[in-house]
Amino acid sequence: MSTSHTTATARYEGHLRTEATHTASGTVIQTDAPVDNHGRGEAFSPTDLVGTALGTCILTTMAIVAERHQLNLVGSSFKMEKIMSPEPPRRIAQLNVELHLPAALSPADRTLMERTAHTCPVALSLNPEIRQEVRFVYE
């Protein structure tokens, strides 16, 4: 018999806004509907969080592998662009993630990080109809 625990809770605050709480830590985030879908766009939209989850999952997965290989990814970052489908139903059509990684990584380490990026749990969990473009910039 497995024991499950609630990961998060959320409450609708009105005006197309929610407040979500991470159960274990108490961390709170707010979401808002985007301006192009009747919201104020004053916080992450739920679909923004999907794209952000992809970028942070890629960085975290690469960091796990980097630590195993004594590589330092501190200061690495990403930019994410979310593209919504122009035709109904409203859904994410594409997520573009631009990763900025240390120029000091060797060619072999770059290959390792690039392969690892495509194995993060979020990337593997997204609907295959969502196009994922991942670009690597070494600086």
Disulfide bonds with the S-S distance in Angstrom:
none
